[in-house]
Amino acid sequence: MQEHGMKAERRKSRLLTVLLAFLWPGAGHLYTGEYTRGLLLAAGILLDGGTIVRLADADGAKHLLLIVYLGLALPVFYFISVYDALQSLDRQAEMQPGLKLRDGILIMVAGILLMLLLMLRQPTTLFTWFDDAASYAVGPVLGLLAVGLVLRQRVAEVFRLGSFTAALFIAAAGGLLLWDEIHSSNVFALMRYWWPALFICLGGELVAYSLLQRRTRKQLRLDFIGSMAAVVIAGFGFLVTQYADLPFRWIDQYVDLNGAQDYGEEKGFHYQKEVLIVPMEEKTTAIQIYNVNGKVTLQSGNNDVISIDTEVWVDVDDQAEADKMAEKAKIEASSSGEKITLQAKSSSYGDNGTRKPRINITVTVPRLPNVQVEEMAEAEIDLESDDPVAQENSTPDPSSTNSSNSSNNVEQASATTLSSTTPTPEQSPEQVEEQQRNKQPMRQLSVLVHTDNGPIKVKNLDAPGGVELSSDTGEILAEGINGSIQAKANNGTITLRHITGDASITLLNGAVTAASITGDVFAEATNGALKMTSISGNIEADTKNGKVNINEASGSVKAATLNGGIELASSVVGGDWDVDSSVGEIKLTVPRYGSYTVYGSVTFGAIMTDLPLEVSKKTVRGTVGDGQYRLQINANNSIAIQYAGAEQ
C-alpha cells in the first residue's frame, strides 16, 4: 500500500505544477505537498505587493527607491516559485521533512505583518512609525542581503567567484543610502567613481582562491546570480537617487569631436578695445549678435547710434602671444538692407589650436521714438527667495500693477494722440492732415542674440518686433523688455522679468524663472524647476524632472511634470487649470470667491481640502460660484486644495 502511495505521488502533473506556480507563487508547492515553502512564498509576494501599495499611498516620491526594489523582487518570487516547484517534483521520491517550529513562526510573522498593512490608516501613530521605518529600511535590507550572500558562499560545495564582491558592493550601497537618509546628504553619488573597485575585489577573490585551493579543493564557479543582483541593486539605486544629474549634460561634448571648441576663461591678460560705433539707419528693423565665447550685454540708451564696448581675455602665460590673440579679436559689423549683424571674431590658440579667447560685448542701441521703457534696477526683486512673504512684498500685485500700467499707457497714448490729431489755434485742419501724412510709423525692431559659451543679459530694451535669445552654455537674463521674447538654452538658468508681451522658454538643464509678464508664457524644461510669478496671460509649463511653482496667474494654466511637485497659488481664477504630476504632490491655493469647478483624482496618497468639495475615495469634485472655469487635477501622490490666506 505504501508503494502504491508513492506511485500516486509521482503522478503529479508537471504541467499543472508549472501552471499553478506561475498563476500564484507558492501554489505549485502546495500542489506537490511542500506546504511550508508554498505558504512562505504566497505570504512573501502578498507582503511585497502590499508594502508597495502602502508606500505609494503614503508618499510615493519619498519612498521611490524602496518601491523600485520591492517591484524588482516580484519577478524573483515568480522565478523561484516556478523553478523550485519543478524541483519539488524530483524531491517527492525522497522522504519529506516534517514541519519545524521555525517554519510555523515565520508563517505567523508573515500573517501579522499582512494584518498591520491592512490596518494602516492615516493619521495614526502606527502609520507614522511605518512611514519613518520605510525611510530608513533600504540600507538595513541591503545589509541583510549582503550577509545572506556571504552565508550562501560558506555552505556552498564550490567556490563562487563574485559572492564576496557582490556582498561587499551591496553592503556599501546600503550603507551609503542609510548615511544619506540620516544626514540628508548625497554621498551615494560617489558610486560613479567607486564602481571600478569591483575588479579590484574580484581580483582579490581570485588571489584568495589560488592560495586556498589546495586546502579547500573546491571547484571555481562564477556567482552569476549574486553578481547580477549587485549590479541591478547599485544601478537602480544610482538611477533613482541621482536622476536629476543624469540627462544629456555629458552627451553634448561628444556631438562633434572634430570641431569641438576649447573656451578660454576670464583670466590671464585683459584688453579693453576701442568703442565701435555703428550707424543705425531709419530702415533698420533687425539687429543680430553672435559670440562664440563670452558674455553679451544688450541695452538701450539715449544715443543715436549703436555703440559696442568690447573686452578681451587671453588666458596664456606668454604676453606676446596674448597681445597677438587680442589684436586679432574684434567685432565685425555688417549691414544688409534692414538688418545689422555684429559678430565676434578671433583666432584660436593653445596646444590643440582650438582654444578661443573670451570676448565680452556690451551693445547699446538707440531707444525707439514714442516708446517708454521703465528703467529696471539692477536687483529689484529677489526671485530666488523661497520666502512667500518676501515674494509678496517684492513682487507687485498683478492686477493692480497691470491695471495701473495699462491706465498710464492709455493716458500717455491718449495724450500723444490728442496732441498729434487735435488742431491747435495756430494750425489749420489742412496743416493737421499734412502732418499726419508725413508722420512716420514706429519702427518694429527685432533682436537676435546667440552665444556658444557665455551668458546673455538684455535690459531695458525696446523691441516691438520681438527678442530671440539662445545660448548653448550660459545663463540668460532679460528684464524690462518691450516686446515678446523667446529664450532657449542647453545648460544654465533662464530668468525673464517685466516683459511687455508673450514669453517662450525652452531649456534642457537648469532652472526657469519668469515674473511680471503681461502676455502668455510657454515654458518647458527637460531637467529643471519652473517658477512663475505675476503672469497676466495664459500659462503652459512642462518639465520632465523638476518642481513647478506658479504664484498669481490671471489666465488659464496648464502645468505638468513627470517627477516633481506642483504648487499653484492665485488670488483669481481667470481661465481653466489643467495640473498633472506623475511623481509628486499637487498643492493649489484658490480664491474664496470665484467661479470654477474642481475635478481631481489621485492614484496614491490622500486628498486634503478646506473647500466645500465632495471627497470620495480617490476623487474630489465640487463647484464654487457659477463654475465658469474648470480646474482639472491629476496626481499619483496627494492633492491639497485650500483657500488663499489659509494657514499652511
C-alpha positions as CSV (number, residue, x, y, z in Angstrom):
1,M,0.0,0.0,0.0
2,Q,2.9,2.3,0.8
3,E,4.4,1.6,-2.6
4,H,1.1,2.4,-4.3
5,G,1.0,5.8,-2.4
6,M,4.5,6.6,-3.7
7,K,3.4,5.9,-7.3
8,A,0.4,8.2,-6.8
9,E,2.6,10.9,-5.6
10,R,4.8,10.6,-8.6
11,R,1.8,11.0,-10.9
12,K,1.7,14.8,-10.1
13,S,1.4,16.6,-13.4
14,R,4.5,18.8,-14.2
15,L,2.4,21.0,-16.5
16,L,-0.2,21.6,-13.7
17,T,2.6,22.3,-11.2
18,V,4.2,24.9,-13.5
19,L,0.8,26.5,-14.3
20,L,-0.1,26.8,-10.6
21,A,3.3,28.1,-9.7
22,F,3.1,30.8,-12.4
23,L,-0.5,31.8,-11.6
24,W,0.4,32.4,-7.9
25,P,3.8,31.9,-6.3
26,G,3.5,29.1,-3.7
27,A,0.6,27.3,-5.3
28,G,2.8,24.8,-7.2
29,H,4.5,23.9,-3.9
30,L,1.1,23.4,-2.2
31,Y,0.1,21.1,-5.0
32,T,3.3,19.0,-4.7
33,G,3.0,18.8,-0.9
34,E,5.7,21.2,0.2
35,Y,3.4,23.2,2.3
36,T,5.9,25.3,4.2
37,R,7.6,26.7,1.1
38,G,4.3,27.2,-0.6
39,L,2.8,29.2,2.3
40,L,6.0,31.3,2.7
41,L,6.1,32.1,-1.0
42,A,2.4,33.1,-1.0
43,A,2.8,35.2,2.1
44,G,6.0,36.8,0.7
45,I,4.5,38.0,-2.5
46,L,1.5,39.3,-0.7
47,L,3.8,41.2,1.7
48,D,5.8,42.6,-1.2
49,G,2.8,43.8,-3.2
50,G,1.0,45.1,-0.1
51,T,4.1,47.1,1.0
52,I,4.4,48.7,-2.4
53,V,0.8,49.8,-2.3
54,R,1.1,51.2,1.2
55,L,4.4,53.0,0.4
56,A,2.9,54.6,-2.7
57,D,-0.2,55.5,-0.8
58,A,1.8,57.2,2.0
59,D,4.3,59.1,-0.1
60,G,5.4,57.5,-3.4
61,A,8.1,60.1,-4.2
62,K,9.7,59.8,-0.7
63,H,9.9,56.0,-0.9
64,L,10.5,55.7,-4.6
65,L,13.8,53.7,-4.3
66,L,12.3,51.2,-1.9
67,I,9.2,50.8,-4.1
68,V,11.6,50.1,-7.1
69,Y,13.5,47.5,-5.1
70,L,10.3,45.8,-4.0
71,G,9.0,45.9,-7.6
72,L,12.2,44.1,-8.8
73,A,11.5,41.4,-6.2
74,L,8.2,40.5,-7.7
75,P,9.6,38.6,-10.7
76,V,12.1,36.9,-8.4
77,F,9.2,35.4,-6.4
78,Y,7.7,34.1,-9.7
79,F,11.0,32.6,-10.8
80,I,11.7,30.9,-7.5
81,S,8.1,29.6,-7.5
82,V,8.2,28.0,-10.9
83,Y,11.8,26.7,-10.7
84,D,11.6,25.3,-7.2
85,A,8.2,23.8,-7.8
86,L,9.6,21.7,-10.6
87,Q,12.5,20.7,-8.3
88,S,9.9,19.7,-5.7
89,L,8.6,17.0,-8.1
90,D,12.0,15.4,-8.1
91,R,12.2,15.6,-4.4
92,Q,9.0,13.7,-3.9
93,A,10.9,10.4,-4.1
94,E,12.8,11.3,-1.0
95,M,11.3,11.4,2.5
96,Q,9.5,14.7,3.0
97,P,10.9,16.6,6.0
98,G,8.5,17.4,8.8
99,L,7.4,20.9,9.7
100,K,9.8,22.7,12.0
101,L,9.0,25.2,14.7
102,R,10.8,27.9,12.8
103,D,8.6,27.4,9.8
104,G,5.4,27.9,11.8
105,I,6.8,31.1,13.4
106,L,7.8,32.6,10.1
107,I,4.3,32.0,8.7
108,M,2.8,33.5,11.8
109,V,5.0,36.6,11.4
110,A,4.0,37.0,7.8
111,G,0.4,36.9,8.8
112,I,0.9,39.6,11.5
113,L,2.7,41.9,9.0
114,L,-0.1,41.4,6.5
115,M,-2.6,42.4,9.1
116,L,-0.6,45.5,10.0
117,L,-0.5,46.6,6.4
118,L,-4.3,46.2,6.1
119,M,-4.9,48.1,9.3
120,L,-2.7,51.1,8.5
121,R,-4.8,54.3,8.1
122,Q,-3.9,58.0,8.3
123,P,-3.5,59.6,10.7
124,T,-2.3,57.1,13.3
125,T,0.8,56.6,15.3
126,L,1.3,53.3,13.7
127,F,1.2,54.8,10.2
128,T,3.8,57.5,11.2
129,W,6.0,54.7,12.6
130,F,5.6,52.7,9.3
131,D,6.5,55.8,7.2
132,D,9.6,56.6,9.2
133,A,10.8,53.0,9.3
134,A,10.3,52.7,5.5
135,S,12.5,55.8,5.0
136,Y,15.5,54.0,6.7
137,A,14.7,50.5,5.6
138,V,16.6,50.3,2.3
139,G,20.1,50.3,3.9
140,P,19.4,47.6,6.5
141,V,17.6,45.4,4.0
142,L,20.6,45.6,1.6
143,G,22.9,44.8,4.5
144,L,20.9,41.6,5.3
145,L,21.0,40.6,1.7
146,A,24.8,41.0,1.7
147,V,25.0,38.8,4.8
148,G,22.9,36.2,3.1
149,L,25.3,36.1,0.1
150,V,28.2,35.5,2.5
151,L,26.4,32.7,4.3
152,R,25.5,31.2,1.0
153,Q,29.1,31.1,0.0
154,R,30.1,29.4,3.2
155,V,27.8,26.4,2.8
156,A,28.4,26.0,-1.0
157,E,30.3,23.0,-2.3
158,V,32.1,25.2,-4.9
159,F,33.9,28.5,-4.6
160,R,31.6,31.0,-6.1
161,L,33.6,33.8,-7.7
162,G,32.0,37.1,-7.1
163,S,30.0,36.3,-4.0
164,F,32.1,38.3,-1.6
165,T,32.5,41.1,-4.1
166,A,28.7,41.3,-4.6
167,A,28.1,41.2,-0.9
168,L,30.6,44.0,-0.3
169,F,29.2,46.1,-3.1
170,I,25.6,45.6,-1.8
171,A,26.6,46.4,1.7
172,A,28.4,49.5,0.6
173,A,25.4,50.7,-1.3
174,G,23.1,50.1,1.7
175,G,25.5,51.9,4.0
176,L,25.7,54.9,1.7
177,L,22.0,55.1,1.3
178,L,21.4,54.8,5.1
179,W,24.0,57.5,5.7
180,D,22.4,59.9,3.1
181,E,19.0,59.3,4.7
182,I,20.3,60.1,8.3
183,H,22.4,63.1,7.3
184,S,20.3,64.4,4.4
185,S,23.4,64.2,2.2
186,N,24.3,62.7,-1.2
187,V,27.3,60.5,-0.6
188,F,25.8,57.8,-2.8
189,A,26.8,59.9,-5.8
190,L,30.4,58.8,-5.1
191,M,29.4,55.4,-6.6
192,R,30.0,56.8,-10.0
193,Y,33.8,57.0,-9.1
194,W,34.0,53.8,-6.9
195,W,32.5,51.2,-9.2
196,P,35.9,50.1,-10.7
197,A,36.6,48.7,-7.2
198,L,34.5,45.7,-8.4
199,F,37.5,44.5,-10.5
200,I,39.9,45.0,-7.5
201,C,37.6,42.9,-5.3
202,L,37.2,40.2,-8.0
203,G,41.0,40.1,-8.4
204,G,41.3,39.7,-4.6
205,E,38.9,36.8,-4.7
206,L,41.0,35.1,-7.4
207,V,44.1,35.6,-5.3
208,A,42.4,34.1,-2.2
209,Y,41.2,31.1,-4.2
210,S,44.6,30.4,-5.6
211,L,46.1,30.5,-2.1
212,L,43.4,28.3,-0.5
213,Q,42.8,25.9,-3.4
214,R,45.0,23.1,-2.0
215,R,43.3,23.3,1.3
216,T,39.7,23.6,0.2
217,R,39.8,21.7,-3.1
218,K,36.6,23.4,-4.2
219,Q,35.9,24.0,-7.8
220,L,35.7,27.6,-9.1
221,R,32.3,28.8,-10.4
222,L,31.0,32.2,-11.2
223,D,28.3,33.5,-8.9
224,F,26.2,34.9,-11.7
225,I,23.1,35.4,-9.5
226,G,24.9,37.3,-6.8
227,S,26.9,39.4,-9.3
228,M,23.7,40.4,-11.3
229,A,21.9,41.2,-8.0
230,A,24.8,43.6,-7.0
231,V,24.8,45.3,-10.4
232,V,21.0,45.7,-10.5
233,I,20.8,47.0,-6.9
234,A,23.6,49.5,-7.3
235,G,22.4,50.5,-10.8
236,F,18.8,51.2,-9.9
237,G,19.9,52.9,-6.7
238,F,22.0,55.3,-8.7
239,L,19.4,55.9,-11.3
240,V,16.7,56.8,-8.7
241,T,18.8,58.9,-6.3
242,Q,20.9,60.7,-9.0
243,Y,18.2,61.1,-11.6
244,A,18.4,64.9,-11.7
245,D,22.1,64.8,-12.7
246,L,21.8,62.2,-15.4
247,P,20.1,63.6,-18.6
248,F,22.1,64.8,-21.5
249,R,24.7,67.1,-19.9
250,W,27.6,64.7,-20.6
251,I,26.5,64.0,-24.1
252,D,26.9,67.5,-25.6
253,Q,30.7,67.4,-25.6
254,Y,30.7,64.3,-27.9
255,V,28.4,65.6,-30.6
256,D,31.2,66.9,-32.7
257,L,34.6,65.7,-31.6
258,N,36.5,67.0,-34.6
259,G,35.1,70.5,-34.4
260,A,34.9,70.8,-30.6
261,Q,35.9,74.2,-29.3
262,D,38.1,74.9,-26.2
263,Y,36.9,78.0,-24.4
264,G,39.2,80.5,-22.7
265,E,38.3,81.8,-19.3
266,E,38.1,85.2,-17.8
267,K,41.6,85.3,-16.5
268,G,45.1,86.0,-17.8
269,F,45.7,89.1,-19.9
270,H,42.9,91.6,-20.1
271,Y,42.4,94.1,-23.0
272,Q,39.9,96.9,-23.4
273,K,39.1,97.6,-27.1
274,E,38.1,101.0,-28.5
275,V,34.4,101.6,-28.6
276,L,33.0,100.6,-32.0
277,I,30.3,102.9,-33.5
278,V,27.8,101.6,-36.0
279,P,25.2,103.9,-37.6
280,M,21.6,102.9,-37.3
281,E,19.6,104.0,-40.2
282,E,15.8,104.6,-40.2
283,K,15.2,101.5,-42.3
284,T,17.0,99.2,-39.8
285,T,14.5,96.8,-38.3
286,A,16.7,93.8,-37.1
287,I,19.9,93.5,-35.1
288,Q,21.7,90.2,-34.7
289,I,24.6,89.5,-32.4
290,Y,26.8,86.3,-32.4
291,N,29.5,85.5,-29.9
292,V,31.4,82.2,-29.6
293,N,32.9,82.6,-26.1
294,G,32.0,85.4,-23.8
295,K,29.2,87.5,-22.3
296,V,26.8,89.6,-24.4
297,T,25.0,92.6,-22.7
298,L,22.4,94.4,-24.7
299,Q,20.6,97.6,-23.6
300,S,19.0,100.7,-24.9
301,G,20.3,104.2,-24.4
302,N,19.8,107.8,-25.4
303,N,22.4,107.7,-28.2
304,D,21.6,107.9,-31.9
305,V,24.0,105.1,-33.0
306,I,24.9,101.6,-31.9
307,S,27.9,101.5,-29.7
308,I,29.8,98.3,-28.9
309,D,32.2,98.1,-25.9
310,T,34.5,95.1,-26.1
311,E,36.9,93.5,-23.6
312,V,39.1,90.5,-24.4
313,W,40.7,88.0,-22.0
314,V,43.5,85.7,-23.2
315,D,44.5,83.0,-20.6
316,V,48.1,82.3,-21.6
317,D,51.4,82.8,-19.9
318,D,53.2,84.4,-22.8
319,Q,52.2,88.1,-23.1
320,A,53.5,88.3,-26.6
321,E,51.1,85.5,-27.7
322,A,48.3,87.2,-25.7
323,D,48.9,90.5,-27.4
324,K,48.8,88.7,-30.8
325,M,45.5,87.0,-30.0
326,A,44.0,90.2,-28.6
327,E,44.9,92.1,-31.7
328,K,43.0,89.6,-33.8
329,A,40.0,89.6,-31.6
330,K,37.4,92.1,-32.9
331,I,33.7,92.7,-33.6
332,E,32.7,92.6,-37.3
333,A,29.7,94.8,-38.1
334,S,27.9,94.3,-41.4
335,S,24.7,95.8,-42.8
336,S,22.4,94.2,-45.4
337,G,19.2,96.1,-46.2
338,E,17.2,96.3,-42.9
339,K,19.5,94.1,-40.8
340,I,22.7,94.8,-38.9
341,T,24.9,91.9,-37.8
342,L,27.5,92.0,-35.1
343,Q,29.8,89.0,-34.9
344,A,32.8,88.4,-32.6
345,K,35.8,87.1,-34.5
346,S,39.1,85.7,-33.1
347,S,41.9,83.3,-33.8
348,S,42.4,80.1,-32.0
349,Y,45.4,79.2,-29.8
350,G,46.5,76.6,-27.3
351,D,48.2,73.2,-27.6
352,N,45.5,71.9,-29.9
353,G,44.8,75.1,-31.7
354,T,41.1,75.1,-30.7
355,R,41.0,77.5,-27.7
356,K,39.1,80.7,-28.2
357,P,39.7,83.9,-26.2
358,R,36.9,85.2,-24.1
359,I,35.2,88.3,-25.6
360,N,32.7,90.2,-23.6
361,I,30.5,92.6,-25.5
362,T,28.2,95.4,-24.3
363,V,25.9,96.7,-27.1
364,T,23.9,99.9,-26.6
365,V,21.2,100.6,-29.2
366,P,19.0,103.8,-29.5
367,R,15.6,103.9,-28.0
368,L,12.8,103.8,-30.4
369,P,10.7,107.1,-30.7
370,N,7.4,107.2,-28.8
371,V,8.3,104.2,-26.7
372,Q,9.0,104.5,-23.0
373,V,10.6,101.6,-21.1
374,E,10.7,101.8,-17.3
375,E,14.3,101.6,-16.2
376,M,14.9,98.5,-14.2
377,A,17.1,98.5,-11.1
378,E,20.0,96.0,-11.1
379,A,18.4,93.9,-8.4
380,E,14.7,95.0,-8.0
381,I,13.3,91.7,-6.8
382,D,14.7,88.5,-5.4
383,L,13.2,85.8,-7.5
384,E,15.3,83.1,-5.9
385,S,13.9,83.6,-2.4
386,D,11.7,80.8,-1.2
387,D,10.1,83.1,1.4
388,P,6.5,83.8,0.3
389,V,6.3,86.9,2.4
390,A,9.4,88.3,0.7
391,Q,7.9,87.4,-2.7
392,E,4.6,89.1,-1.8
393,N,6.4,92.3,-0.7
394,S,8.9,92.4,-3.6
395,T,6.5,91.4,-6.4
396,P,3.6,93.8,-7.1
397,D,0.1,92.5,-7.3
398,P,-0.5,91.6,-11.0
399,S,-4.0,93.1,-11.2
400,S,-3.0,96.4,-9.6
401,T,0.2,96.6,-11.5
402,N,-1.2,95.7,-14.8
403,S,-4.2,97.9,-14.4
404,S,-2.1,100.9,-13.3
405,N,0.4,100.4,-16.1
406,S,-2.4,99.9,-18.6
407,S,-4.1,103.1,-17.4
408,N,-0.9,105.0,-17.5
409,N,-0.1,103.7,-21.0
410,V,-3.6,104.6,-22.1
411,E,-3.3,108.1,-20.7
412,Q,0.1,108.6,-22.4
413,A,-1.2,107.2,-25.7
414,S,-4.3,109.4,-25.5
415,A,-2.3,112.4,-24.7
416,T,0.0,111.7,-27.6
417,T,-2.9,111.1,-29.9
418,L,-4.7,114.3,-28.9
419,S,-1.6,116.4,-29.3
420,S,-1.0,114.9,-32.7
421,T,-4.5,115.0,-34.1
422,T,-6.3,117.9,-32.4
423,P,-5.6,121.2,-34.3
424,T,-4.2,123.9,-32.2
425,P,-5.3,127.6,-32.6
426,E,-2.1,128.1,-34.8
427,Q,-2.9,125.1,-37.0
428,S,-5.5,124.8,-39.7
429,P,-7.2,121.4,-40.5
430,E,-5.2,121.3,-43.7
431,Q,-1.9,121.5,-41.7
432,V,-3.0,118.8,-39.4
433,E,-3.8,116.5,-42.3
434,E,-0.4,117.2,-43.8
435,Q,1.2,116.4,-40.5
436,Q,-0.5,113.0,-40.3
437,R,0.6,112.1,-43.9
438,N,4.2,112.9,-43.0
439,K,4.2,111.1,-39.7
440,Q,6.5,108.0,-39.8
441,P,5.2,104.7,-38.3
442,M,7.1,103.3,-35.3
443,R,9.9,101.0,-36.2
444,Q,9.3,97.3,-35.4
445,L,12.7,96.4,-34.2
446,S,13.6,92.8,-33.7
447,V,16.7,91.4,-31.9
448,L,18.6,88.1,-32.0
449,V,21.4,87.2,-29.7
450,H,23.3,83.9,-29.6
451,T,26.3,82.6,-27.7
452,D,28.0,79.3,-27.8
453,N,29.6,79.6,-24.4
454,G,28.6,82.6,-22.3
455,P,25.7,84.4,-20.6
456,I,23.3,86.8,-22.2
457,K,21.9,89.9,-20.4
458,V,19.3,92.1,-22.1
459,K,18.0,95.1,-20.1
460,N,15.6,98.0,-20.8
461,L,15.2,97.3,-24.5
462,D,12.6,98.5,-27.0
463,A,11.9,95.6,-29.4
464,P,8.3,95.6,-30.6
465,G,9.4,93.1,-33.3
466,G,10.5,90.6,-30.7
467,V,13.6,89.3,-29.0
468,E,15.2,85.9,-29.6
469,L,17.9,84.8,-27.1
470,S,19.8,81.5,-27.3
471,S,22.9,80.1,-25.5
472,D,24.4,76.6,-25.7
473,T,26.1,77.0,-22.3
474,G,25.3,80.1,-20.2
475,E,22.7,82.0,-18.3
476,I,20.0,84.2,-19.9
477,L,18.6,87.2,-18.1
478,A,16.1,89.6,-19.7
479,E,14.3,92.4,-17.9
480,G,12.4,95.5,-18.8
481,I,11.7,94.3,-22.4
482,N,9.0,96.0,-24.5
483,G,8.2,93.2,-26.9
484,S,7.7,89.4,-27.0
485,I,10.6,87.2,-26.2
486,Q,12.0,83.7,-27.0
487,A,14.7,82.2,-24.8
488,K,16.5,78.9,-25.4
489,A,19.4,77.3,-23.6
490,N,21.0,73.9,-23.1
491,N,22.7,74.4,-19.8
492,G,22.1,77.3,-17.4
493,T,19.3,79.3,-16.0
494,I,16.7,81.5,-17.8
495,T,15.3,84.5,-16.0
496,L,12.7,86.8,-17.5
497,R,11.3,89.8,-15.6
498,H,9.0,92.7,-16.5
499,I,8.2,91.7,-20.1
500,T,5.6,93.5,-22.1
501,G,4.5,90.7,-24.4
502,D,4.5,87.0,-24.7
503,A,7.4,84.8,-23.5
504,S,8.5,81.4,-24.8
505,I,11.2,79.5,-22.8
506,T,12.9,76.2,-23.7
507,L,15.6,74.7,-21.5
508,L,17.4,71.4,-21.2
509,N,19.2,71.6,-17.9
510,G,18.8,74.4,-15.4
511,A,16.0,76.5,-13.8
512,V,13.4,78.8,-15.2
513,T,12.1,82.0,-13.5
514,A,9.5,84.3,-15.1
515,A,7.9,87.3,-13.3
516,S,5.7,90.2,-14.2
517,I,4.8,89.0,-17.8
518,T,1.9,90.8,-19.4
519,G,1.4,88.2,-22.1
520,D,1.2,84.5,-22.4
521,V,4.0,82.3,-21.1
522,F,5.2,79.0,-22.5
523,A,8.0,77.2,-20.6
524,E,9.4,73.7,-21.0
525,A,12.4,72.1,-19.4
526,T,13.9,68.6,-19.6
527,N,15.6,68.8,-16.3
528,G,14.9,71.8,-14.1
529,A,12.4,73.6,-12.0
530,L,9.9,76.2,-13.3
531,K,9.0,79.3,-11.2
532,M,6.5,81.9,-12.4
533,T,5.1,85.0,-10.6
534,S,2.5,87.5,-11.7
535,I,1.6,86.3,-15.1
536,S,-1.2,88.3,-16.8
537,G,-1.7,85.9,-19.7
538,N,-2.1,82.2,-20.1
539,I,0.5,79.8,-18.8
540,E,1.8,76.5,-20.2
541,A,4.5,74.9,-18.1
542,D,6.0,71.5,-18.7
543,T,9.1,69.9,-17.1
544,K,10.2,66.2,-17.1
545,N,12.2,66.4,-13.9
546,G,11.6,69.4,-11.5
547,K,9.1,71.3,-9.4
548,V,6.6,73.7,-10.9
549,N,5.8,76.8,-8.8
550,I,3.2,79.4,-10.0
551,N,2.2,82.4,-8.0
552,E,-0.6,84.7,-9.3
553,A,-1.9,83.5,-12.7
554,S,-4.6,85.7,-14.3
555,G,-5.4,83.4,-17.2
556,S,-5.6,79.7,-18.0
557,V,-2.9,77.4,-16.6
558,K,-1.6,74.1,-18.0
559,A,1.2,72.7,-15.7
560,A,2.7,69.2,-15.9
561,T,5.8,67.4,-14.5
562,L,6.9,63.8,-14.6
563,N,9.0,63.9,-11.4
564,G,8.3,66.8,-9.0
565,G,5.6,68.6,-7.2
566,I,3.4,71.4,-8.4
567,E,2.4,74.4,-6.3
568,L,-0.1,76.9,-7.8
569,A,-1.4,79.8,-5.9
570,S,-3.5,82.7,-7.3
571,S,-6.0,85.2,-5.9
572,V,-8.0,84.9,-9.1
573,V,-9.1,82.2,-11.4
574,G,-9.3,83.7,-14.9
575,G,-9.2,80.5,-17.0
576,D,-9.2,76.7,-17.0
577,W,-6.5,75.0,-14.9
578,D,-5.0,71.6,-16.0
579,V,-2.5,70.4,-13.5
580,D,-0.8,67.0,-13.8
581,S,2.1,65.4,-11.8
582,S,3.3,61.8,-12.2
583,V,5.5,61.7,-9.1
584,G,4.9,64.5,-6.6
585,E,2.3,66.3,-4.6
586,I,0.0,69.0,-6.0
587,K,-0.9,72.0,-3.8
588,L,-3.4,74.5,-5.0
589,T,-4.4,77.8,-3.3
590,V,-7.5,79.3,-4.8
591,P,-9.6,82.4,-4.1
592,R,-12.5,82.1,-1.7
593,Y,-14.8,83.9,-4.1
594,G,-14.7,82.9,-7.8
595,S,-16.4,80.9,-10.4
596,Y,-14.8,77.5,-11.0
597,T,-15.5,73.8,-10.8
598,V,-12.9,71.3,-9.4
599,Y,-12.3,67.9,-10.8
600,G,-9.5,66.0,-9.2
601,S,-8.2,62.4,-8.9
602,V,-5.3,60.8,-7.2
603,T,-3.8,57.3,-7.7
604,F,-1.9,57.1,-4.4
605,G,-1.9,59.3,-1.3
606,A,-4.6,61.4,0.2
607,I,-6.8,64.4,-0.8
608,M,-7.0,67.3,1.7
609,T,-9.1,70.4,1.2
610,D,-10.9,73.1,3.3
611,L,-13.2,74.0,0.4
612,P,-16.8,72.8,0.3
613,L,-16.0,70.0,-2.1
614,E,-17.0,66.4,-2.2
615,V,-14.1,64.0,-1.5
616,S,-14.8,60.3,-2.3
617,K,-12.0,57.8,-2.1
618,K,-9.5,59.0,-4.7
619,T,-11.5,61.8,-6.3
620,V,-12.6,65.3,-5.4
621,R,-15.5,67.2,-7.0
622,G,-17.3,70.5,-6.4
623,T,-18.3,73.9,-7.7
624,V,-17.5,77.4,-6.3
625,G,-19.7,80.2,-7.6
626,D,-21.2,79.6,-11.1
627,G,-18.5,77.1,-12.1
628,Q,-17.4,79.1,-15.1
629,Y,-13.8,77.7,-15.3
630,R,-12.7,74.1,-14.9
631,L,-9.9,73.1,-12.5
632,Q,-8.6,69.6,-13.6
633,I,-6.1,68.0,-11.2
634,N,-4.4,64.6,-11.9
635,A,-1.8,63.3,-9.4
636,N,-0.3,60.0,-8.4
637,N,0.5,61.3,-4.9
638,S,-1.5,63.5,-2.7
639,I,-3.6,66.6,-3.5
640,A,-4.1,69.6,-1.3
641,I,-6.6,72.4,-2.1
642,Q,-7.0,75.4,0.2
643,Y,-8.3,79.0,0.2
644,A,-5.9,81.9,-0.2
645,G,-4.8,83.2,3.1
646,A,-5.5,79.9,4.9
647,E,-2.8,78.5,7.3
648,Q,-0.3,76.2,5.6
